[in-house]
């Protein structure tokens, strides 16, 4: 405690104690004097014991009742109370000896204070001050009044002077006490009270005491009861005036608190504003904010909020208010707080929304970049390293398409939870958008920590997700970027993004750390995608056809349409640009282009064959999801002529039980179009979906034929697939036949009847394919000079060295 404050506190205690002790001494002295007078026979004529008893019985309760209606003067920190019971003192001074009057007054004042619920120190101080002021008033009245018994104007003057002395002593001593207690100037304490006007009103009230004495002495005693009407009127009016002023003051406090809370943005500061407002409202500095409910001798209101705080104050019946009024005042303050807290909650919600992803509750891109920037700044000053992980889900679109966006949202929430659980508590996990997440790893001491974090994330997401009664597999590819001294937040995220894309190209479900060469690869990839986009938009791609042959008769029974792209005059391998088209979304436009070209070429090919021709076109799952695709296929088929149209779909397009894919396939199949499963055996082959889907053809992947002459297991697998197809009434086409030895095993050991491969012909333009079909009208098995379809193609000059 500062020395000045401590000194002031000591002075305040000394002053208040002096008042209390002085009042007690004066009160005891009056009792002693009256006791002596009652024992002295010569003085019993002046002081009658019975008269004293009657005065005590009547005056003491009257003092106690009228003391409950004090005159209240406003001040800066509260109020000063001066009791209207002083009119009883004036009455006693005019009807009996001074010492008797003082004793009765001291007794009544003390009892009145004891019955109040103020602090003990306040009760003692008010009792002492009341006795001192009463003693000085009696001394002045005795000194000034006419010693005779008949009322005279001098007696009235003495009454007025005595009442003024009582008022001034009570008021000034109270002012000095408050000034010392609160460290304010006496002038500041007096300024707002309006004491002069109050003095005039006080003298008027005190004059009723003199009037009561005149009536008591000159008229029958019962007539004094008539004074009850003006006394009660004055008391009620005083109470109403006090209450009215108090209500106005409380409204001002409430308004002031409302203004203050408008600028409050923190719960703790709001509670302090409420406590200060309640202290001003009740004129009591003992108001507290606490976690427990108020006791029986306290009042309190629960402040709205998650921390369950109570605004608590002593339960007192003050001159200005009752405990019930104080409770209502606290409730009004809390109501003010409710509006402020609603505003703060709204502000917090808006701030959270601005900095967090609304779906997962994780940090959003803005907050993540802010924290990365902060971490980079700290790194520059303190050293050390940090890392950014860029996580992109593998196969998330499949879940969205299969189960709907609601399921996709649930999956993203679970992914965010798993990633957060896989890293340290201090690490920042964010959802950047879509199925992209990021992690900021700070204070990295060695690269092994980053590797371990990546492994934990990959492991957490490898566990299947249980959705709608099924287990769904979704993995992630993680790109890692380690900070450099001259790096920035944007460069870190960009590098992690590049590393993630490189990881995707290397097989997904892995993590890759950024290297400088990734930047060139990304630029090349972007240029590659743009070149493909321009080619698709300009329809500058080509469609080639590869024959499908009956292995028993070696007659061409159909063709497969294959798209080719020449970039800068060089053919780009399909295994390079087809996945790029799928990832970039160009596959739909590319597929539409191929279907349109095939529809235009089909009549020419059918005419060259002179019979019904099977034409296969590869389609993507993305095309099956396009509204109106079934109608597009039907329109193309209508202009093709005598064609058995086959749509080839790879296994990965429908192994996830995607409802939209199944619906589109059923609609198209109902129109007579057949579906073939391309690359069968290398994906997620399942007899279940062969039964469920409208599939009519299996195309055995060429990888089974690579060493079939020397691999008995491969031959057995091909035989098993052929037998399974026959059992399910499915046609089986074996792809990748390039050597006579392969053809021998496929036909003799595996029992295949239809095949496709370089042995019979490479993909060729429509013109060359038409020539080949024209030549194959004859049964080449009957011509000794042509032992195979390959010989036929070579004979017609239709063979060209083209990539598959």
ZAMARGU-4260 file (C-alpha; in steps of 0.2 Angstrom, whole numbers, plus 5000, padded with zeros to 4 digits):
<rodrens>
0) 5000/5000/5000 | 5007/5017/4995 | 5013/5028/5010 | 5001/5042/5007 | 4986/5030/5006
5) 4991/5021/5022 | 4993/5038/5031 | 4976/5044/5025 | 4968/5027/5031 | 4976/5030/5049
10) 4969/5047/5050 | 4952/5041/5045 | 4952/5028/5058 | 4958/5040/5071 | 4945/5053/5067
15) 4930/5040/5066 | 4936/5032/5083 | 4937/5049/5091 | 4919/5052/5086 | 4913/5035/5092
20) 4922/5037/5109 | 4916/5055/5112 | 4898/5050/5109 | 4899/5035/5120 | 4907/5046/5134
25) 4894/5059/5132 | 4880/5046/5132 | 4887/5037/5148 | 4889/5054/5156 | 4871/5058/5154
30) 4865/5042/5161 | 4877/5045/5176 | 4870/5062/5179 | 4852/5057/5178 | 4855/5043/5190
35) 4863/5055/5202 | 4848/5067/5200 | 4835/5053/5203 | 4844/5048/5220 | 4845/5066/5226
40) 4829/5070/5235 | 4831/5089/5233 | 4832/5086/5214 | 4817/5074/5213 | 4805/5089/5210
45) 4814/5093/5194 | 4817/5075/5188 | 4802/5063/5191 | 4806/5045/5189 | 4789/5041/5182
50) 4791/5056/5169 | 4807/5049/5164 | 4800/5031/5162 | 4786/5038/5151 | 4798/5049/5140
55) 4809/5034/5137 | 4794/5023/5133 | 4787/5035/5121 | 4802/5044/5114 | 4814/5030/5111
60) 4803/5020/5099 | 4798/5037/5091 | 4817/5041/5088 | 4819/5023/5081 | 4805/5025/5069
65) 4809/5042/5063 | 4827/5038/5061 | 4822/5026/5047 | 4817/5041/5037 | 4833/5052/5036
70) 4836/5067/5024 | 4848/5061/5011 | 4860/5073/5003 | 4869/5067/4986 | 4887/5068/4985
75) 4900/5062/4973 | 4903/5045/4980 | 4887/5041/4989 | 4876/5051/5001 | 4875/5059/5018
80) 4860/5055/5029 | 4853/5066/5043 | 4839/5060/5053 | 4822/5068/5054 | 4821/5061/5072
85) 4829/5078/5078 | 4812/5085/5080 | 4810/5072/5095 | 4826/5080/5102 | 4819/5097/5101
90) 4803/5091/5110 | 4813/5083/5124 | 4823/5099/5126 | 4807/5109/5129 | 4798/5098/5141
95) 4812/5091/5152 | 4829/5094/5160 | 4843/5094/5147 | 4852/5079/5155 | 4836/5068/5154
100) 4833/5074/5136 | 4851/5069/5132 | 4850/5052/5140 | 4834/5048/5131 | 4841/5055/5115
105) 4857/5044/5116 | 4847/5029/5120 | 4835/5031/5106 | 4849/5035/5093 | 4859/5020/5098
110) 4844/5008/5097 | 4840/5016/5080 | 4857/5012/5073 | 4858/4995/5081 | 4842/4990/5072
115) 4849/4995/5055 | 4859/4983/5044 | 4874/4994/5040 | 4891/4989/5044 | 4896/4989/5062
120) 4909/5003/5060 | 4895/5014/5052 | 4883/5010/5066 | 4895/5015/5079 | 4900/5031/5070
125) 4882/5036/5067 | 4878/5033/5085 | 4893/5043/5092 | 4889/5057/5080 | 4871/5058/5084
130) 4875/5059/5103 | 4888/5072/5100 | 4877/5083/5089 | 4862/5080/5101 | 4872/5086/5116
135) 4878/5102/5107 | 4861/5106/5101 | 4854/5104/5119 | 4868/5114/5126 | 4864/5128/5114
140) 4845/5127/5117 | 4848/5128/5136 | 4860/5142/5134 | 4848/5153/5123 | 4830/5149/5129
145) 4821/5159/5142 | 4823/5151/5159 | 4804/5153/5162 | 4791/5140/5159 | 4779/5150/5148
150) 4783/5148/5129 | 4791/5164/5122 | 4799/5169/5105 | 4816/5167/5113 | 4812/5149/5116
155) 4807/5147/5097 | 4824/5156/5093 | 4833/5144/5104 | 4825/5129/5096 | 4830/5135/5078
160) 4848/5139/5084 | 4849/5122/5092 | 4842/5113/5077 | 4854/5122/5065 | 4869/5117/5077
165) 4863/5099/5076 | 4862/5099/5057 | 4879/5108/5054 | 4888/5096/5067 | 4880/5080/5059
170) 4883/5086/5041 | 4901/5093/5043 | 4908/5079/5054 | 4901/5067/5041 | 4909/5076/5027
175) 4926/5076/5036 | 4925/5058/5039 | 4921/5054/5021 | 4934/5065/5015 | 4947/5056/5025
180) 4941/5039/5020 | 4941/5042/5002 | 4955/5054/5000 | 4944/5068/4993 | 4944/5087/4997
185) 4930/5093/5009 | 4925/5106/4995 | 4922/5092/4983 | 4912/5082/4996 | 4901/5098/5000
190) 4898/5104/4982 | 4884/5092/4976 | 4874/5091/4991 | 4863/5107/4991 | 4865/5108/5010
195) 4858/5126/5012 | 4841/5121/5005 | 4841/5105/5016 | 4845/5116/5031 | 4829/5126/5028
200) 4819/5111/5027 | 4827/5103/5042 | 4823/5119/5053 | 4805/5117/5047 | 4804/5099/5052
205) 4813/5103/5069 | 4800/5116/5073 | 4787/5103/5074 | 4796/5097/5090 | 4794/5114/5098
210) 4776/5114/5093 | 4773/5097/5100 | 4781/5104/5117 | 4769/5119/5117 | 4754/5108/5114
215) 4761/5095/5127 | 4763/5109/5140 | 4748/5120/5137 | 4734/5108/5131 | 4727/5091/5135
220) 4740/5078/5132 | 4729/5069/5119 | 4729/5084/5108 | 4748/5080/5104 | 4741/5066/5094
225) 4735/5078/5081 | 4753/5082/5076 | 4755/5064/5070 | 4747/5069/5054 | 4760/5083/5048
230) 4774/5072/5055 | 4768/5057/5045 | 4766/5068/5030 | 4783/5075/5031 | 4791/5058/5034
235) 4782/5050/5019 | 4786/5066/5008 | 4804/5064/5013 | 4804/5046/5009 | 4796/5049/4992
240) 4809/5063/4988 | 4823/5052/4993 | 4817/5037/4983 | 4813/5048/4968 | 4830/5055/4968
245) 4838/5038/4971 | 4828/5031/4956 | 4835/5045/4945 | 4852/5042/4951 | 4851/5024/4948
250) 4844/5027/4930 | 4860/5038/4927 | 4871/5024/4934 | 4863/5011/4922 | 4864/5023/4907
255) 4882/5026/4911 | 4885/5008/4912 | 4877/5005/4896 | 4888/5017/4888 | 4903/5009/4895
260) 4899/4991/4890 | 4897/4996/4872 | 4916/4998/4870 | 4920/4982/4880 | 4926/4967/4870
265) 4932/4955/4884 | 4922/4945/4897 | 4934/4950/4911 | 4933/4968/4907 | 4914/4967/4906
270) 4914/4960/4923 | 4924/4974/4931 | 4913/4987/4922 | 4898/4978/4930 | 4906/4978/4947
275) 4910/4996/4946 | 4892/5000/4941 | 4885/4990/4955 | 4896/4999/4967 | 4890/5015/4961
280) 4872/5009/4960 | 4872/5003/4979 | 4885/5016/4986 | 4894/5001/4992 | 4912/4996/4988
285) 4909/4978/4995 | 4901/4973/4978 | 4911/4958/4972 | 4912/4946/4957 | 4913/4928/4963
290) 4910/4910/4957 | 4898/4905/4971 | 4880/4910/4974 | 4876/4924/4987 | 4874/4919/5005
295) 4858/4922/5015 | 4864/4939/5021 | 4869/4944/5003 | 4860/4948/4987 | 4866/4943/4970
300) 4863/4940/4951 | 4871/4927/4940 | 4880/4935/4926 | 4876/4927/4909 | 4891/4917/4902
305) 4900/4901/4902 | 4911/4905/4918 | 4895/4906/4929 | 4900/4922/4939 | 4889/4930/4952
310) 4888/4949/4955 | 4886/4949/4974 | 4883/4963/4987 | 4878/4964/5005 | 4859/4963/5008
315) 4855/4979/5017 | 4840/4990/5019 | 4846/5007/5016 | 4837/5024/5018 | 4838/5026/4999
320) 4833/5008/4995 | 4828/4991/5001 | 4837/4974/4998 | 4823/4970/4986 | 4827/4987/4977
325) 4845/4983/4976 | 4842/4965/4969 | 4832/4973/4955 | 4846/4986/4952 | 4858/4972/4950
330) 4846/4962/4939 | 4845/4978/4928 | 4864/4979/4927 | 4865/4961/4922 | 4852/4964/4908
335) 4863/4977/4901 | 4877/4964/4902 | 4867/4952/4892 | 4866/4964/4877 | 4885/4967/4878
340) 4888/4948/4879 | 4877/4944/4865 | 4887/4957/4855 | 4903/4949/4861 | 4897/4932/4856
345) 4892/4938/4839 | 4909/4947/4837 | 4918/4931/4843 | 4908/4921/4831 | 4912/4933/4816
350) 4930/4933/4821 | 4930/4914/4822 | 4921/4913/4805 | 4934/4924/4798 | 4948/4914/4804
355) 4942/4896/4804 | 4934/4884/4792 | 4915/4883/4796 | 4914/4864/4792 | 4929/4857/4801
360) 4932/4871/4814 | 4951/4871/4809 | 4960/4886/4804 | 4956/4892/4787 | 4969/4898/4774
365) 4970/4916/4780 | 4973/4911/4798 | 4986/4897/4792 | 4995/4910/4782 | 4995/4922/4796
370) 5003/4909/4808 | 5016/4904/4795 | 5021/4922/4792 | 5023/4924/4811 | 5033/4908/4812
375) 5044/4913/4798 | 5047/4930/4807 | 5052/4921/4823 | 5063/4910/4814 | 5073/4924/4806
380) 5075/4932/4824 | 5078/4916/4834 | 5084/4903/4821 | 5078/4885/4819 | 5067/4878/4806
385) 5049/4875/4802 | 5040/4864/4789 | 5023/4865/4780 | 5014/4850/4775 | 5001/4851/4760
390) 4989/4837/4761 | 4978/4833/4746 | 4965/4818/4748 | 4966/4804/4736 | 4949/4798/4730
395) 4938/4811/4739 | 4928/4815/4723 | 4924/4797/4722 | 4916/4798/4739 | 4906/4814/4735
400) 4900/4806/4719 | 4895/4789/4727 | 4887/4795/4743 | 4883/4813/4741 | 4890/4830/4747
405) 4884/4827/4765 | 4894/4811/4767 | 4909/4821/4759 | 4907/4834/4772 | 4907/4821/4786
410) 4922/4813/4779 | 4931/4830/4778 | 4927/4833/4797 | 4934/4816/4801 | 4950/4819/4791
415) 4953/4835/4800 | 4951/4826/4816 | 4963/4813/4812 | 4976/4824/4805 | 4975/4835/4821
420) 4977/4820/4832 | 4992/4814/4822 | 5002/4830/4825 | 5008/4839/4840 | 4996/4850/4850
425) 5006/4866/4846 | 5006/4862/4827 | 4993/4872/4817 | 4981/4861/4806 | 4971/4870/4793
430) 4958/4866/4779 | 4963/4877/4764 | 4948/4872/4754 | 4940/4857/4746 | 4949/4842/4751
435) 4966/4851/4754 | 4973/4852/4771 | 4989/4860/4778 | 5000/4858/4794 | 5012/4870/4801
440) 5026/4862/4811 | 5036/4874/4821 | 5053/4872/4830 | 5059/4858/4820 | 5076/4852/4827
445) 5079/4839/4813 | 5071/4832/4797 | 5067/4816/4805 | 5053/4825/4815 | 5045/4830/4799
450) 5046/4813/4792 | 5038/4805/4807 | 5024/4818/4807 | 5021/4813/4788 | 5021/4795/4792
455) 5008/4798/4806 | 4997/4808/4795 | 4998/4794/4781 | 4995/4780/4794 | 4980/4790/4802
460) 4971/4792/4785 | 4975/4774/4778 | 4962/4767/4791 | 4946/4765/4782 | 4931/4777/4786
465) 4915/4770/4791 | 4901/4778/4781 | 4883/4772/4779 | 4887/4755/4784 | 4902/4753/4772
470) 4920/4755/4774 | 4927/4769/4763 | 4946/4770/4758 | 4953/4788/4756 | 4971/4791/4757
475) 4981/4807/4756 | 4997/4813/4747 | 5008/4825/4757 | 5020/4838/4750 | 5033/4844/4762
480) 5042/4861/4762 | 5056/4865/4774 | 5059/4883/4778 | 5075/4893/4772 | 5082/4909/4780
485) 5076/4920/4765 | 5060/4911/4763 | 5042/4917/4764 | 5025/4910/4770 | 5019/4911/4752
490) 5034/4902/4745 | 5033/4888/4758 | 5015/4884/4754 | 5019/4885/4735 | 5033/4873/4737
495) 5023/4861/4748 | 5010/4861/4734 | 5022/4857/4721 | 5029/4843/4731 | 5012/4836/4734
500) 5008/4836/4715 | 5025/4827/4712 | 5019/4814/4725 | 5003/4812/4716 | 5012/4809/4700
505) 5023/4796/4708 | 5008/4785/4714 | 4999/4795/4728 | 4997/4789/4746 | 5014/4795/4750
510) 5024/4810/4755 | 5037/4820/4745 | 5049/4834/4750 | 5051/4849/4739 | 5066/4850/4728
515) 5071/4864/4716 | 5068/4853/4701 | 5049/4852/4705 | 5047/4870/4700 | 5052/4866/4682
520) 5041/4851/4682 | 5026/4860/4688 | 5029/4873/4674 | 5030/4860/4661 | 5015/4851/4668
525) 5005/4867/4667 | 5011/4870/4649 | 5007/4852/4645 | 4989/4854/4651 | 4986/4870/4642
530) 4993/4863/4626 | 4981/4848/4628 | 4967/4861/4631 | 4970/4870/4615 | 4971/4854/4605
535) 4954/4848/4612 | 4946/4865/4609 | 4953/4866/4592 | 4948/4847/4589 | 4965/4844/4582
540) 4967/4827/4589 | 4965/4811/4579 | 4955/4795/4581 | 4964/4779/4576 | 4956/4761/4575
545) 4963/4744/4580 | 4956/4728/4574 | 4947/4715/4586 | 4949/4698/4578 | 4940/4681/4580
550) 4955/4670/4584 | 4947/4655/4576 | 4943/4662/4559 | 4956/4677/4560 | 4942/4688/4553
555) 4940/4706/4560 | 4924/4707/4570 | 4926/4724/4576 | 4937/4739/4580 | 4942/4749/4595
560) 4943/4768/4593 | 4959/4776/4601 | 4962/4794/4602 | 4979/4801/4597 | 4987/4818/4600
565) 5002/4825/4590 | 5011/4839/4599 | 5023/4849/4589 | 5022/4835/4576 | 5026/4821/4588
570) 5014/4808/4595 | 5011/4809/4613 | 5009/4792/4622 | 4991/4790/4628 | 4996/4784/4645
575) 5003/4802/4647 | 4990/4813/4641 | 4974/4803/4646 | 4977/4804/4665 | 4981/4822/4662
580) 4964/4825/4654 | 4956/4816/4668 | 4964/4826/4682 | 4961/4843/4673 | 4943/4839/4668
585) 4947/4839/4650 | 4942/4821/4648 | 4923/4825/4645 | 4927/4836/4631 | 4939/4824/4624
590) 4927/4810/4625 | 4914/4820/4617 | 4926/4823/4603 | 4930/4805/4600 | 4912/4800/4601
595) 4908/4813/4587 | 4922/4807/4576 | 4917/4789/4578 | 4899/4793/4573 | 4905/4801/4558
600) 4918/4787/4553 | 4906/4772/4557 | 4896/4772/4541 | 4912/4771/4531 | 4919/4757/4541
605) 4903/4747/4541 | 4902/4749/4522 | 4920/4743/4520 | 4916/4728/4531 | 4900/4724/4522
610) 4892/4717/4538 | 4888/4722/4556 | 4903/4729/4564 | 4907/4731/4583 | 4915/4748/4587
615) 4922/4751/4604 | 4924/4768/4612 | 4932/4772/4628 | 4922/4782/4640 | 4927/4790/4657
620) 4916/4790/4673 | 4916/4809/4672 | 4906/4807/4656 | 4894/4795/4664 | 4890/4808/4677
625) 4886/4822/4664 | 4867/4825/4662 | 4861/4820/4645 | 4876/4808/4641 | 4864/4794/4638
630) 4855/4805/4625 | 4871/4810/4617 | 4876/4791/4615 | 4859/4787/4608 | 4861/4801/4595
635) 4878/4796/4590 | 4872/4778/4588 | 4858/4783/4577 | 4869/4789/4563 | 4882/4775/4564
640) 4873/4763/4554 | 4874/4744/4556 | 4885/4745/4571 | 4886/4736/4588 | 4892/4750/4599
645) 4902/4745/4614 | 4907/4758/4628 | 4923/4753/4637 | 4925/4758/4655 | 4940/4754/4666
650) 4936/4745/4683 | 4941/4760/4694 | 4926/4770/4687 | 4913/4759/4696 | 4921/4748/4709
655) 4915/4760/4722 | 4897/4757/4719 | 4894/4774/4713 | 4875/4776/4711 | 4876/4789/4697
660) 4887/4778/4686 | 4876/4763/4688 | 4861/4773/4684 | 4869/4780/4668 | 4875/4763/4663
665) 4858/4755/4665 | 4850/4768/4654 | 4862/4767/4640 | 4862/4748/4641 | 4843/4748/4639
670) 4845/4756/4622 | 4856/4741/4616 | 4873/4748/4619 | 4885/4735/4627 | 4898/4739/4640
675) 4915/4732/4641 | 4927/4731/4656 | 4944/4737/4650 | 4960/4731/4658 | 4951/4718/4668
680) 4961/4709/4681 | 4973/4723/4686 | 4960/4733/4696 | 4948/4728/4709 | 4940/4713/4700
685) 4924/4707/4708 | 4911/4694/4703 | 4899/4705/4713 | 4899/4720/4702 | 4899/4709/4686
690) 4882/4702/4692 | 4876/4720/4697 | 4882/4730/4682 | 4875/4729/4664 | 4892/4722/4658
695) 4893/4711/4642 | 4912/4710/4638 | 4928/4707/4648 | 4944/4713/4641 | 4959/4704/4649
700) 4973/4716/4652 | 4989/4713/4641 | 5000/4712/4657 | 4994/4693/4659 | 5002/4689/4641
705) 5019/4697/4643 | 5027/4680/4648 | 5013/4668/4646 | 5023/4656/4636 | 5035/4653/4652
710) 5022/4657/4666 | 5010/4643/4669 | 5001/4654/4682 | 4998/4668/4670 | 4991/4655/4658
715) 4980/4648/4671 | 4974/4666/4676 | 4969/4670/4658 | 4960/4653/4657 | 4951/4656/4673
720) 4945/4673/4667 | 4939/4665/4651 | 4929/4652/4660 | 4922/4665/4672 | 4916/4675/4657
725) 4908/4660/4649 | 4899/4656/4665 | 4892/4673/4667 | 4888/4674/4648 | 4900/4687/4645
730) 4911/4689/4629 | 4930/4689/4633 | 4943/4698/4623 | 4961/4695/4626 | 4972/4711/4624
735) 4990/4713/4620 | 4993/4698/4608 | 5009/4702/4599 | 5018/4685/4596 | 5013/4669/4588
740) 5018/4660/4604 | 5006/4671/4614 | 4992/4667/4602 | 4995/4648/4603 | 4994/4649/4622
745) 4979/4660/4622 | 4969/4649/4610 | 4975/4631/4615 | 4978/4633/4633 | 4967/4647/4639
750) 4953/4644/4626 | 4950/4662/4621 | 4941/4665/4605 | 4943/4684/4603 | 4958/4695/4604
755) 4967/4711/4600 | 4985/4716/4598 | 5000/4721/4587 | 5000/4703/4579 | 4984/4708/4570
760) 4987/4726/4568 | 4992/4742/4576 | 4980/4757/4578 | 4978/4766/4561 | 4968/4780/4554
765) 4950/4777/4547 | 4956/4776/4529 | 4968/4762/4532 | 4956/4753/4543 | 4943/4754/4529
770) 4955/4746/4517 | 4959/4732/4530 | 4940/4729/4533 | 4937/4728/4514 | 4951/4715/4512
775) 4945/4705/4526 | 4928/4701/4518 | 4935/4685/4512 | 4939/4671/4523 | 4958/4672/4524
780) 4959/4655/4532 | 4955/4647/4515 | 4969/4657/4506 | 4986/4648/4507 | 4995/4664/4503
785) 4988/4673/4519 | 4991/4664/4535 | 4985/4678/4547 | 4977/4694/4548 | 4994/4702/4550
790) 4999/4695/4533 | 4983/4702/4526 | 4986/4719/4533 | 5004/4719/4527 | 4997/4713/4509
795) 4986/4728/4509 | 4999/4741/4515 | 4989/4746/4530 | 5002/4743/4543 | 5011/4758/4550
800) 5023/4759/4565 | 5012/4768/4577 | 5012/4768/4596 | 4999/4759/4605
</rodrens>
